[in-house]
């Protein structure tokens, strides 16, 4: 991705998400992230942004 491009946030239906960088072998270790009451979280490895979908109850999906 060009450094001037801004990646769109990933809209999710649960407040607990996992991220592996999406690049297969070029990705990063799988991490689990919790949005808490914020409704959004940013991956500390790849800076992907996850946003809770409007109207979602924020459950963990477990």
PQR file of N, CA, C, O and H, with PARSE charges and radii, in Angstrom:
ATOM      1  N   UNK A   1       0.845  -1.171   0.000 -0.4000 1.5000
ATOM      2  CA  UNK A   1       0.000   0.000   0.000 -0.0000 2.0000
ATOM      3  C   UNK A   1       0.890   1.232   0.000  0.5500 1.7000
ATOM      4  O   UNK A   1       1.886   1.280   0.722 -0.5500 1.4000
ATOM      5  N   UNK A   2       0.545   2.210  -0.788 -0.4000 1.5000
ATOM      6  CA  UNK A   2       1.247   3.482  -0.855 -0.0000 2.0000
ATOM      7  C   UNK A   2       1.099   4.192   0.491  0.5500 1.7000
ATOM      8  O   UNK A   2       0.025   4.153   1.092 -0.5500 1.4000
ATOM      9  H   UNK A   2      -0.264   2.171  -1.374  0.4000 1.0000
ATOM     10  N   UNK A   3       2.160   4.835   0.970 -0.4000 1.5000
ATOM     11  CA  UNK A   3       2.116   5.476   2.279 -0.0000 2.0000
ATOM     12  C   UNK A   3       1.122   6.628   2.336  0.5500 1.7000
ATOM     13  O   UNK A   3       0.755   7.061   3.428 -0.5500 1.4000
ATOM     14  H   UNK A   3       3.032   4.867   0.482  0.4000 1.0000
ATOM     15  N   UNK A   4       0.678   7.137   1.192 -0.4000 1.5000
ATOM     16  CA  UNK A   4      -0.301   8.213   1.187 -0.0000 2.0000
ATOM     17  C   UNK A   4      -1.737   7.689   1.228  0.5500 1.7000
ATOM     18  O   UNK A   4      -2.674   8.458   1.445 -0.5500 1.4000
ATOM     19  H   UNK A   4       0.976   6.786   0.305  0.4000 1.0000
ATOM     20  N   UNK A   5      -1.912   6.368   1.018 -0.4000 1.5000
ATOM     21  CA  UNK A   5      -3.243   5.772   1.088 -0.0000 2.0000
ATOM     22  C   UNK A   5      -3.628   5.570   2.536  0.5500 1.7000
ATOM     23  O   UNK A   5      -2.796   5.210   3.369 -0.5500 1.4000
ATOM     24  H   UNK A   5      -1.151   5.743   0.841  0.4000 1.0000
ATOM     25  N   UNK A   6      -4.892   5.804   2.830 -0.4000 1.5000
ATOM     26  CA  UNK A   6      -5.406   5.540   4.169 -0.0000 2.0000
ATOM     27  C   UNK A   6      -6.362   4.365   4.055  0.5500 1.7000
ATOM     28  O   UNK A   6      -7.346   4.422   3.317 -0.5500 1.4000
ATOM     29  H   UNK A   6      -5.568   6.096   2.153  0.4000 1.0000
ATOM     30  N   UNK A   7      -6.067   3.294   4.793 -0.4000 1.5000
ATOM     31  CA  UNK A   7      -6.907   2.109   4.751 -0.0000 2.0000
ATOM     32  C   UNK A   7      -8.216   2.379   5.470  0.5500 1.7000
ATOM     33  O   UNK A   7      -8.227   2.946   6.563 -0.5500 1.4000
ATOM     34  H   UNK A   7      -5.268   3.247   5.392  0.4000 1.0000
ATOM     35  N   UNK A   8      -9.311   1.978   4.860 -0.4000 1.5000
ATOM     36  CA  UNK A   8     -10.623   2.152   5.459 -0.0000 2.0000
ATOM     37  C   UNK A   8     -10.755   1.241   6.674  0.5500 1.7000
ATOM     38  O   UNK A   8     -10.196   0.144   6.687 -0.5500 1.4000
ATOM     39  H   UNK A   8      -9.303   1.518   3.973  0.4000 1.0000
ATOM     40  N   UNK A   9     -11.487   1.682   7.692 -0.4000 1.5000
ATOM     41  CA  UNK A   9     -11.693   0.820   8.859 -0.0000 2.0000
ATOM     42  C   UNK A   9     -12.486  -0.424   8.472  0.5500 1.7000
ATOM     43  O   UNK A   9     -13.283  -0.403   7.534 -0.5500 1.4000
ATOM     44  H   UNK A   9     -11.941   2.572   7.681  0.4000 1.0000
ATOM     45  N   UNK A  10     -12.260  -1.486   9.197 -0.4000 1.5000
ATOM     46  CA  UNK A  10     -12.978  -2.739   8.984 -0.0000 2.0000
ATOM     47  C   UNK A  10     -14.175  -2.726   9.932  0.5500 1.7000
ATOM     48  O   UNK A  10     -14.012  -2.630  11.148 -0.5500 1.4000
ATOM     49  H   UNK A  10     -11.613  -1.503   9.959  0.4000 1.0000
ATOM     50  N   UNK A  11     -15.366  -2.823   9.372 -0.4000 1.5000
ATOM     51  CA  UNK A  11     -16.596  -2.806  10.168 -0.0000 2.0000
ATOM     52  C   UNK A  11     -16.884  -4.229  10.641  0.5500 1.7000
ATOM     53  O   UNK A  11     -16.935  -5.160   9.837 -0.5500 1.4000
ATOM     54  H   UNK A  11     -15.499  -2.902   8.384  0.4000 1.0000
ATOM     55  N   UNK A  12     -17.071  -4.392  11.952 -0.4000 1.5000
ATOM     56  CA  UNK A  12     -17.311  -5.708  12.538 -0.0000 2.0000
ATOM     57  C   UNK A  12     -18.578  -5.680  13.388  0.5500 1.7000
ATOM     58  O   UNK A  12     -19.066  -4.609  13.748 -0.5500 1.4000
ATOM     59  H   UNK A  12     -17.030  -3.636  12.606  0.4000 1.0000
ATOM     60  N   UNK A  13     -19.109  -6.860  13.706 -0.4000 1.5000
ATOM     61  CA  UNK A  13     -20.355  -6.956  14.467 -0.0000 2.0000
ATOM     62  C   UNK A  13     -20.136  -7.344  15.926  0.5500 1.7000
ATOM     63  O   UNK A  13     -21.095  -7.392  16.696 -0.5500 1.4000
ATOM     64  H   UNK A  13     -18.712  -7.730  13.413  0.4000 1.0000
ATOM     65  N   UNK A  14     -18.904  -7.620  16.316 -0.4000 1.5000
ATOM     66  CA  UNK A  14     -18.611  -7.966  17.704 -0.0000 2.0000
ATOM     67  C   UNK A  14     -17.487  -7.084  18.222  0.5500 1.7000
ATOM     68  O   UNK A  14     -16.669  -6.594  17.443 -0.5500 1.4000
ATOM     69  H   UNK A  14     -18.125  -7.581  15.691  0.4000 1.0000
ATOM     70  N   UNK A  15     -17.443  -6.879  19.539 -0.4000 1.5000
ATOM     71  CA  UNK A  15     -16.436  -6.001  20.116 -0.0000 2.0000
ATOM     72  C   UNK A  15     -15.089  -6.689  20.324  0.5500 1.7000
ATOM     73  O   UNK A  15     -14.109  -6.032  20.676 -0.5500 1.4000
ATOM     74  H   UNK A  15     -18.108  -7.277  20.171  0.4000 1.0000
ATOM     75  N   UNK A  16     -15.029  -7.995  20.114 -0.4000 1.5000
ATOM     76  CA  UNK A  16     -13.772  -8.732  20.185 -0.0000 2.0000
ATOM     77  C   UNK A  16     -13.405  -9.167  18.773  0.5500 1.7000
ATOM     78  O   UNK A  16     -14.197  -9.828  18.102 -0.5500 1.4000
ATOM     79  H   UNK A  16     -15.825  -8.529  19.828  0.4000 1.0000
ATOM     80  N   UNK A  17     -12.214  -8.802  18.320 -0.4000 1.5000
ATOM     81  CA  UNK A  17     -11.782  -9.134  16.964 -0.0000 2.0000
ATOM     82  C   UNK A  17     -10.384  -9.723  17.017  0.5500 1.7000
ATOM     83  O   UNK A  17      -9.671  -9.575  18.010 -0.5500 1.4000
ATOM     84  H   UNK A  17     -11.571  -8.265  18.866  0.4000 1.0000
ATOM     85  N   UNK A  18      -9.998 -10.392  15.940 -0.4000 1.5000
ATOM     86  CA  UNK A  18      -8.621 -10.854  15.828 -0.0000 2.0000
ATOM     87  C   UNK A  18      -8.018 -10.298  14.542  0.5500 1.7000
ATOM     88  O   UNK A  18      -8.724 -10.076  13.558 -0.5500 1.4000
ATOM     89  H   UNK A  18     -10.577 -10.513  15.133  0.4000 1.0000
ATOM     90  N   UNK A  19      -6.705 -10.077  14.562 -0.4000 1.5000
ATOM     91  CA  UNK A  19      -6.018  -9.521  13.400 -0.0000 2.0000
ATOM     92  C   UNK A  19      -4.700 -10.276  13.216  0.5500 1.7000
ATOM     93  O   UNK A  19      -3.974 -10.529  14.178 -0.5500 1.4000
ATOM     94  H   UNK A  19      -6.132 -10.258  15.361  0.4000 1.0000
ATOM     95  N   UNK A  20      -4.407 -10.629  11.962 -0.4000 1.5000
ATOM     96  CA  UNK A  20      -3.138 -11.284  11.641 -0.0000 2.0000
ATOM     97  C   UNK A  20      -2.382 -10.513  10.565  0.5500 1.7000
ATOM     98  O   UNK A  20      -1.435 -11.025   9.968 -0.5500 1.4000
ATOM     99  H   UNK A  20      -4.997 -10.424  11.181  0.4000 1.0000
ATOM    100  N   UNK A  21      -2.806  -9.289  10.330 -0.4000 1.5000
ATOM    101  CA  UNK A  21      -2.159  -8.460   9.321 -0.0000 2.0000
ATOM    102  C   UNK A  21      -2.664  -8.711   7.925  0.5500 1.7000
ATOM    103  O   UNK A  21      -2.421  -7.903   7.029 -0.5500 1.4000
ATOM    104  H   UNK A  21      -3.575  -8.872  10.815  0.4000 1.0000
ATOM    105  N   UNK A  22      -3.370  -9.823   7.714 -0.4000 1.5000
ATOM    106  CA  UNK A  22      -3.964 -10.108   6.423 -0.0000 2.0000
ATOM    107  C   UNK A  22      -2.985 -10.411   5.314  0.5500 1.7000
ATOM    108  O   UNK A  22      -3.391 -10.501   4.155 -0.5500 1.4000
ATOM    109  H   UNK A  22      -3.567 -10.479   8.442  0.4000 1.0000
ATOM    110  N   UNK A  23      -1.716 -10.571   5.620 -0.4000 1.5000
ATOM    111  CA  UNK A  23      -0.747 -10.768   4.560 -0.0000 2.0000
ATOM    112  C   UNK A  23      -0.166 -12.157   4.489  0.5500 1.7000
ATOM    113  O   UNK A  23       0.915 -12.340   3.929 -0.5500 1.4000
ATOM    114  H   UNK A  23      -1.386 -10.498   6.561  0.4000 1.0000
ATOM    115  N   UNK A  24      -0.853 -13.154   5.045 -0.4000 1.5000
ATOM    116  CA  UNK A  24      -0.306 -14.507   5.039 -0.0000 2.0000
ATOM    117  C   UNK A  24       1.041 -14.532   5.722  0.5500 1.7000
ATOM    118  O   UNK A  24       1.157 -14.118   6.875 -0.5500 1.4000
ATOM    119  H   UNK A  24      -1.731 -13.006   5.500  0.4000 1.0000
ATOM    120  N   UNK A  25       2.066 -15.013   5.031 -0.4000 1.5000
ATOM    121  CA  UNK A  25       3.408 -15.078   5.613 -0.0000 2.0000
ATOM    122  C   UNK A  25       3.983 -13.685   5.871  0.5500 1.7000
ATOM    123  O   UNK A  25       4.881 -13.525   6.697 -0.5500 1.4000
ATOM    124  H   UNK A  25       1.972 -15.349   4.094  0.4000 1.0000
ATOM    125  N   UNK A  26       3.470 -12.688   5.169 -0.4000 1.5000
ATOM    126  CA  UNK A  26       3.955 -11.318   5.354 -0.0000 2.0000
ATOM    127  C   UNK A  26       3.175 -10.584   6.446  0.5500 1.7000
ATOM    128  O   UNK A  26       3.446  -9.414   6.718 -0.5500 1.4000
ATOM    129  H   UNK A  26       2.740 -12.818   4.498  0.4000 1.0000
ATOM    130  N   UNK A  27       2.213 -11.259   7.071 -0.4000 1.5000
ATOM    131  CA  UNK A  27       1.391 -10.646   8.112 -0.0000 2.0000
ATOM    132  C   UNK A  27       2.145 -10.561   9.429  0.5500 1.7000
ATOM    133  O   UNK A  27       3.364 -10.388   9.448 -0.5500 1.4000
ATOM    134  H   UNK A  27       1.993 -12.209   6.851  0.4000 1.0000
ATOM    135  N   UNK A  28       1.421 -10.681  10.516 -0.4000 1.5000
ATOM    136  CA  UNK A  28       2.023 -10.642  11.848 -0.0000 2.0000
ATOM    137  C   UNK A  28       1.343 -11.696  12.705  0.5500 1.7000
ATOM    138  O   UNK A  28       0.359 -12.293  12.268 -0.5500 1.4000
ATOM    139  H   UNK A  28       0.431 -10.820  10.501  0.4000 1.0000
ATOM    140  N   UNK A  29       1.840 -11.941  13.917 -0.4000 1.5000
ATOM    141  CA  UNK A  29       1.188 -12.934  14.783 -0.0000 2.0000
ATOM    142  C   UNK A  29      -0.284 -12.575  14.994  0.5500 1.7000
ATOM    143  O   UNK A  29      -0.642 -11.399  15.061 -0.5500 1.4000
ATOM    144  H   UNK A  29       2.639 -11.456  14.271  0.4000 1.0000
ATOM    145  N   UNK A  30      -1.125 -13.591  15.098 -0.4000 1.5000
ATOM    146  CA  UNK A  30      -2.544 -13.382  15.339 -0.0000 2.0000
ATOM    147  C   UNK A  30      -2.733 -12.791  16.732  0.5500 1.7000
ATOM    148  O   UNK A  30      -2.272 -13.364  17.720 -0.5500 1.4000
ATOM    149  H   UNK A  30      -0.834 -14.546  15.044  0.4000 1.0000
ATOM    150  N   UNK A  31      -3.408 -11.652  16.813 -0.4000 1.5000
ATOM    151  CA  UNK A  31      -3.686 -11.015  18.096 -0.0000 2.0000
ATOM    152  C   UNK A  31      -5.188 -10.816  18.239  0.5500 1.7000
ATOM    153  O   UNK A  31      -5.894 -10.587  17.257 -0.5500 1.4000
ATOM    154  H   UNK A  31      -3.783 -11.187  16.011  0.4000 1.0000
ATOM    155  N   UNK A  32      -5.657 -10.906  19.454 -0.4000 1.5000
ATOM    156  CA  UNK A  32      -7.059 -10.680  19.765 -0.0000 2.0000
ATOM    157  C   UNK A  32      -7.177  -9.316  20.424  0.5500 1.7000
ATOM    158  O   UNK A  32      -6.427  -8.989  21.345 -0.5500 1.4000
ATOM    159  H   UNK A  32      -5.084 -11.092  20.252  0.4000 1.0000
ATOM    160  N   UNK A  33      -8.128  -8.526  19.941 -0.4000 1.5000
ATOM    161  CA  UNK A  33      -8.298  -7.154  20.407 -0.0000 2.0000
ATOM    162  C   UNK A  33      -9.719  -6.962  20.901  0.5500 1.7000
ATOM    163  O   UNK A  33     -10.662  -7.496  20.316 -0.5500 1.4000
ATOM    164  H   UNK A  33      -8.737  -8.792  19.193  0.4000 1.0000
ATOM    165  N   UNK A  34      -9.877  -6.199  21.981 -0.4000 1.5000
ATOM    166  CA  UNK A  34     -11.186  -5.927  22.542 -0.0000 2.0000
ATOM    167  C   UNK A  34     -11.455  -4.436  22.473  0.5500 1.7000
ATOM    168  O   UNK A  34     -10.624  -3.635  22.901 -0.5500 1.4000
ATOM    169  H   UNK A  34      -9.112  -5.766  22.457  0.4000 1.0000
ATOM    170  N   UNK A  35     -12.598  -4.058  21.942 -0.4000 1.5000
ATOM    171  CA  UNK A  35     -12.943  -2.646  21.787 -0.0000 2.0000
ATOM    172  C   UNK A  35     -13.391  -1.989  23.080  0.5500 1.7000
ATOM    173  O   UNK A  35     -13.374  -0.763  23.187 -0.5500 1.4000
ATOM    174  H   UNK A  35     -13.273  -4.709  21.594  0.4000 1.0000
ATOM    175  N   UNK A  36     -13.787  -2.774  24.051 -0.4000 1.5000
ATOM    176  CA  UNK A  36     -14.310  -2.191  25.276 -0.0000 2.0000
ATOM    177  C   UNK A  36     -15.515  -1.316  24.963  0.5500 1.7000
ATOM    178  O   UNK A  36     -16.322  -1.659  24.099 -0.5500 1.4000
ATOM    179  H   UNK A  36     -13.801  -3.771  23.964  0.4000 1.0000
ATOM    180  N   UNK A  37     -15.645  -0.202  25.650 -0.4000 1.5000
ATOM    181  CA  UNK A  37     -16.784   0.692  25.443 -0.0000 2.0000
ATOM    182  C   UNK A  37     -16.526   1.716  24.347  0.5500 1.7000
ATOM    183  O   UNK A  37     -17.405   2.514  24.021 -0.5500 1.4000
ATOM    184  H   UNK A  37     -14.990   0.077  26.352  0.4000 1.0000
ATOM    185  N   UNK A  38     -15.331   1.697  23.780 -0.4000 1.5000
ATOM    186  CA  UNK A  38     -14.952   2.695  22.774 -0.0000 2.0000
ATOM    187  C   UNK A  38     -15.648   2.505  21.422  0.5500 1.7000
ATOM    188  O   UNK A  38     -15.927   3.481  20.727 -0.5500 1.4000
ATOM    189  H   UNK A  38     -14.617   1.049  24.044  0.4000 1.0000
ATOM    190  N   UNK A  39     -15.931   1.241  21.047 -0.4000 1.5000
ATOM    191  CA  UNK A  39     -16.555   0.985  19.756 -0.0000 2.0000
ATOM    192  C   UNK A  39     -15.561   0.952  18.608  0.5500 1.7000
ATOM    193  O   UNK A  39     -15.958   0.844  17.448 -0.5500 1.4000
ATOM    194  H   UNK A  39     -15.704   0.448  21.613  0.4000 1.0000
ATOM    195  N   UNK A  40     -14.273   1.045  18.918 -0.4000 1.5000
ATOM    196  CA  UNK A  40     -13.240   0.919  17.890 -0.0000 2.0000
ATOM    197  C   UNK A  40     -11.923   0.520  18.558  0.5500 1.7000
ATOM    198  O   UNK A  40     -11.714   0.741  19.751 -0.5500 1.4000
ATOM    199  H   UNK A  40     -13.951   1.133  19.860  0.4000 1.0000
ATOM    200  N   UNK A  41     -11.045  -0.074  17.750 -0.4000 1.5000
ATOM    201  CA  UNK A  41      -9.729  -0.467  18.241 -0.0000 2.0000
ATOM    202  C   UNK A  41      -8.769  -0.472  17.056  0.5500 1.7000
ATOM    203  O   UNK A  41      -9.177  -0.705  15.918 -0.5500 1.4000
ATOM    204  H   UNK A  41     -11.215  -0.254  16.781  0.4000 1.0000
ATOM    205  N   UNK A  42      -7.493  -0.215  17.327 -0.4000 1.5000
ATOM    206  CA  UNK A  42      -6.456  -0.202  16.295 -0.0000 2.0000
ATOM    207  C   UNK A  42      -5.436  -1.282  16.635  0.5500 1.7000
ATOM    208  O   UNK A  42      -4.972  -1.372  17.771 -0.5500 1.4000
ATOM    209  H   UNK A  42      -7.161  -0.026  18.251  0.4000 1.0000
ATOM    210  N   UNK A  43      -5.093  -2.097  15.651 -0.4000 1.5000
ATOM    211  CA  UNK A  43      -4.106  -3.160  15.854 -0.0000 2.0000
ATOM    212  C   UNK A  43      -2.734  -2.539  16.135  0.5500 1.7000
ATOM    213  O   UNK A  43      -2.281  -1.678  15.381 -0.5500 1.4000
ATOM    214  H   UNK A  43      -5.470  -2.025  14.727  0.4000 1.0000
ATOM    215  N   UNK A  44      -2.074  -2.967  17.209 -0.4000 1.5000
ATOM    216  CA  UNK A  44      -0.765  -2.407  17.531 -0.0000 2.0000
ATOM    217  C   UNK A  44       0.348  -2.847  16.574  0.5500 1.7000
ATOM    218  O   UNK A  44       1.407  -2.220  16.529 -0.5500 1.4000
ATOM    219  H   UNK A  44      -2.442  -3.667  17.822  0.4000 1.0000
ATOM    220  N   UNK A  45       0.116  -3.914  15.814 -0.4000 1.5000
ATOM    221  CA  UNK A  45       1.119  -4.393  14.857 -0.0000 2.0000
ATOM    222  C   UNK A  45       1.037  -3.675  13.516  0.5500 1.7000
ATOM    223  O   UNK A  45       2.040  -3.170  13.012 -0.5500 1.4000
ATOM    224  H   UNK A  45      -0.744  -4.423  15.851  0.4000 1.0000
ATOM    225  N   UNK A  46      -0.172  -3.632  12.936 -0.4000 1.5000
ATOM    226  CA  UNK A  46      -0.306  -3.149  11.558 -0.0000 2.0000
ATOM    227  C   UNK A  46      -1.150  -1.885  11.421  0.5500 1.7000
ATOM    228  O   UNK A  46      -1.317  -1.370  10.316 -0.5500 1.4000
ATOM    229  H   UNK A  46      -0.987  -4.042  13.346  0.4000 1.0000
ATOM    230  N   UNK A  47      -1.675  -1.391  12.514 -0.4000 1.5000
ATOM    231  CA  UNK A  47      -2.477  -0.164  12.547 -0.0000 2.0000
ATOM    232  C   UNK A  47      -3.816  -0.275  11.821  0.5500 1.7000
ATOM    233  O   UNK A  47      -4.433   0.743  11.506 -0.5500 1.4000
ATOM    234  H   UNK A  47      -1.541  -1.810  13.412  0.4000 1.0000
ATOM    235  N   UNK A  48      -4.271  -1.499  11.552 -0.4000 1.5000
ATOM    236  CA  UNK A  48      -5.612  -1.655  10.998 -0.0000 2.0000
ATOM    237  C   UNK A  48      -6.611  -1.171  12.034  0.5500 1.7000
ATOM    238  O   UNK A  48      -6.444  -1.397  13.233 -0.5500 1.4000
ATOM    239  H   UNK A  48      -3.770  -2.326  11.807  0.4000 1.0000
ATOM    240  N   UNK A  49      -7.644  -0.508  11.558 -0.4000 1.5000
ATOM    241  CA  UNK A  49      -8.673   0.030  12.438 -0.0000 2.0000
ATOM    242  C   UNK A  49      -9.925  -0.826  12.316  0.5500 1.7000
ATOM    243  O   UNK A  49     -10.375  -1.124  11.209 -0.5500 1.4000
ATOM    244  H   UNK A  49      -7.780  -0.325  10.584  0.4000 1.0000
ATOM    245  N   UNK A  50     -10.485  -1.220  13.451 -0.4000 1.5000
ATOM    246  CA  UNK A  50     -11.721  -1.991  13.488 -0.0000 2.0000
ATOM    247  C   UNK A  50     -12.779  -1.141  14.184  0.5500 1.7000
ATOM    248  O   UNK A  50     -12.527  -0.561  15.240 -0.5500 1.4000
ATOM    249  H   UNK A  50     -10.120  -0.977  14.350  0.4000 1.0000
ATOM    250  N   UNK A  51     -13.973  -1.072  13.578 -0.4000 1.5000
ATOM    251  CA  UNK A  51     -15.067  -0.266  14.109 -0.0000 2.0000
ATOM    252  C   UNK A  51     -16.298  -1.148  14.270  0.5500 1.7000
ATOM    253  O   UNK A  51     -16.648  -1.919  13.377 -0.5500 1.4000
ATOM    254  H   UNK A  51     -14.178  -1.543  12.720  0.4000 1.0000
ATOM    255  N   UNK A  52     -16.946  -1.021  15.420 -0.4000 1.5000
ATOM    256  CA  UNK A  52     -18.160  -1.787  15.687 -0.0000 2.0000
ATOM    257  C   UNK A  52     -19.297  -1.235  14.841  0.5500 1.7000
ATOM    258  O   UNK A  52     -19.546  -0.030  14.838 -0.5500 1.4000
ATOM    259  H   UNK A  52     -16.661  -0.394  16.146  0.4000 1.0000
ATOM    260  N   UNK A  53     -19.988  -2.116  14.122 -0.4000 1.5000
ATOM    261  CA  UNK A  53     -21.088  -1.711  13.243 -0.0000 2.0000
ATOM    262  C   UNK A  53     -22.203  -1.056  14.046  0.5500 1.7000
ATOM    263  O   UNK A  53     -22.496  -1.453  15.173 -0.5500 1.4000
ATOM    264  H   UNK A  53     -19.786  -3.096  14.125  0.4000 1.0000
ATOM    265  N   UNK A  54     -22.807  -0.058  13.451 -0.4000 1.5000
ATOM    266  CA  UNK A  54     -23.921   0.625  14.086 -0.0000 2.0000
ATOM    267  C   UNK A  54     -25.038  -0.358  14.350  0.5500 1.7000
ATOM    268  O   UNK A  54     -25.405  -1.135  13.468 -0.5500 1.4000
ATOM    269  H   UNK A  54     -22.569   0.265  12.535  0.4000 1.0000
ATOM    270  N   UNK A  55     -25.581  -0.335  15.549 -0.4000 1.5000
ATOM    271  CA  UNK A  55     -26.663  -1.227  15.905 -0.0000 2.0000
ATOM    272  C   UNK A  55     -26.205  -2.557  16.475  0.5500 1.7000
ATOM    273  O   UNK A  55     -27.031  -3.339  16.944 -0.5500 1.4000
ATOM    274  H   UNK A  55     -25.283   0.297  16.265  0.4000 1.0000
ATOM    275  N   UNK A  56     -24.900  -2.832  16.446 -0.4000 1.5000
ATOM    276  CA  UNK A  56     -24.386  -4.076  17.027 -0.0000 2.0000
ATOM    277  C   UNK A  56     -24.444  -3.975  18.538  0.5500 1.7000
ATOM    278  O   UNK A  56     -24.295  -2.893  19.104 -0.5500 1.4000
ATOM    279  H   UNK A  56     -24.229  -2.196  16.064  0.4000 1.0000
ATOM    280  N   UNK A  57     -24.662  -5.105  19.185 -0.4000 1.5000
ATOM    281  CA  UNK A  57     -24.755  -5.089  20.639 -0.0000 2.0000
ATOM    282  C   UNK A  57     -23.382  -5.150  21.292  0.5500 1.7000
ATOM    283  O   UNK A  57     -23.259  -4.922  22.496 -0.5500 1.4000
ATOM    284  H   UNK A  57     -24.784  -5.985  18.724  0.4000 1.0000
ATOM    285  N   UNK A  58     -22.362  -5.452  20.521 -0.4000 1.5000
ATOM    286  CA  UNK A  58     -21.010  -5.458  21.061 -0.0000 2.0000
ATOM    287  C   UNK A  58     -20.613  -6.737  21.773  0.5500 1.7000
ATOM    288  O   UNK A  58     -19.607  -6.761  22.481 -0.5500 1.4000
ATOM    289  H   UNK A  58     -22.462  -5.638  19.543  0.4000 1.0000
ATOM    290  N   UNK A  59     -21.389  -7.804  21.597 -0.4000 1.5000
ATOM    291  CA  UNK A  59     -21.035  -9.061  22.217 -0.0000 2.0000
ATOM    292  C   UNK A  59     -19.754  -9.621  21.615  0.5500 1.7000
ATOM    293  O   UNK A  59     -19.318  -9.193  20.547 -0.5500 1.4000
ATOM    294  H   UNK A  59     -22.206  -7.784  21.022  0.4000 1.0000
ATOM    295  N   UNK A  60     -19.161 -10.574  22.305 -0.4000 1.5000
ATOM    296  CA  UNK A  60     -17.901 -11.138  21.858 -0.0000 2.0000
ATOM    297  C   UNK A  60     -18.082 -12.191  20.769  0.5500 1.7000
ATOM    298  O   UNK A  60     -17.118 -12.571  20.103 -0.5500 1.4000
ATOM    299  H   UNK A  60     -19.515 -10.922  23.173  0.4000 1.0000
ATOM    300  N   UNK A  61     -19.291 -12.654  20.589 -0.4000 1.5000
ATOM    301  CA  UNK A  61     -19.531 -13.668  19.567 -0.0000 2.0000
ATOM    302  C   UNK A  61     -19.207 -15.076  20.032  0.5500 1.7000
ATOM    303  O   UNK A  61     -19.212 -16.008  19.228 -0.5500 1.4000
ATOM    304  H   UNK A  61     -20.074 -12.346  21.130  0.4000 1.0000
ATOM    305  N   UNK A  62     -18.925 -15.245  21.316 -0.4000 1.5000
ATOM    306  CA  UNK A  62     -18.615 -16.559  21.871 -0.0000 2.0000
ATOM    307  C   UNK A  62     -19.833 -17.158  22.504  0.5500 1.7000
ATOM    308  O   UNK A  62     -19.772 -18.270  23.030 -0.5500 1.4000
ATOM    309  H   UNK A  62     -18.921 -14.488  21.970  0.4000 1.0000
TER
END
